[in-house]
Amino acid sequence: MDTVSPRTLLQTIGLLTLSNLFMTFAWYGHLRTMKESAWWVAALASWGIALLEYLIMVPANRLGSAGGLSVAQLKVIQECITLLVFVPFLVLFLGEKWKWDYLWAFFCVLGAVFFVFRPDKG
């Protein structure tokens, strides 16, 4: 791994978090807010939200890659953010019950973080 500046890392994480918020609403927000709408209306609304997500995700990945993060590192960072965004969304916005398995799943993803960020041993 190249040396990644803290500023680049924080900017990348911030953009990935913002993009993930949009994508979570695009994929799942309609389950609460558009229950009575036809599926294609929900799909069109979701595509509009997802466009915003892509307009943030692409620069985030390009920034991180240019700043020294590998594609594997970018993907694992995104998966961690996904759980950090999705679980509160699931519980607070969609009203589903908390399960401790969500925490254990997050710890499994943290294991992936360890492996993609450890110094190259080979």
N, C-alpha and C positions, 0 to 999 in steps of 0.2 A: 504494500500500500504506500502510495506517495503520502507526503506530509500534507494534511488537510488543515487549513487555517480554522481556528475556532469560529471566526466570522462567517466563512463559507459554510461550515457545518451547521451553524445556527440558522443562517438564511435558508439553506436547503431544507432543514427540518421544519422551519416555519412555513415555507411554501408547500411542502408535502402535507403538513397538517391542514392548512387551509384547503388544499385540493381535496383532501380526504373528507373534510366536512361536507363539501359540495357533493362528492360522489356518494357518501352515505345517504344524504337526502335524496339524491337522484335515484338510487337503487331501492331505498326502503321507505322514504318519507310518504310516498303515495299510499302506502298501506294504511296509514292513519288519516291522511288529509284528503284522499280522493277515492274513498271506498265506494261511493255511489257513481263514480265516473266510469265510462267505458274503458277497457284496458288500453285502447289505442290513444285515448286522451291522456291517460297517465304516462304512456310511453313517450308521447310527444313532449309533455312537460318534463319528463325525466331526461330526455335527450337535450333539451334546452339547458337544464342544470348541469348535465354531464359536459356540455361544451365549455361551460365556465371552468369545470374541473380540469379539462384538458388544457385550457389556456393557462392554467397555473402549474399543472403537473409537468408538462413538457419543459418549460423554463427551469423548474426545480431540478429535474433530472439532468438537464444540460449544465446547469450551474454546478451541481454536485460532481458530475463527471469531469468537467473542466477543472474543478478544484481538487481533484485527486481521489475521489471516491470511486470504487469499482462498481460495476452494475450489480453485482451480488450484494454489496453493502447498501446500495440505494434501495434494492428490493427488500432487504431485511429491515432497514429503517422504516420503509413504507408499511410492512406487515406489523411492526410494533405500533406505529401510529394508528393503523387500522383498528387494532384492539383497544387502544387508548381512547379512540373516538367512538367506536362502535358500541362498546359495552355501556357507557353512560347514555348514549342515544337509545339503545335497546331498553334500558331500564327507565330512563326519565321521559323520553319522548314517546316510545311505543308502549310503555307501561308493563313490560314483561318482568317477571320476578328475577331477582339476583340469584345466581348460582355460583357456588365456590369453584366450579369447573372453569369459569371464565378466568379466574385468577391463575389456576394451574395451567391453563392454555397459554396465558401470557408468560408464565415462567418458562414454558417450553420454547416460546419464540425468543426469549432472552438467551436461551442456550444457543440459538442460531446466531444471535448478535455476537456472542463470545467467539464462535468459530469463524465468522467472516471478518472479525476485526482483530483477531490475534495475529501477532507477527508471523510472517512466513517461516515455517520450520524446515522447509525443504530446500 
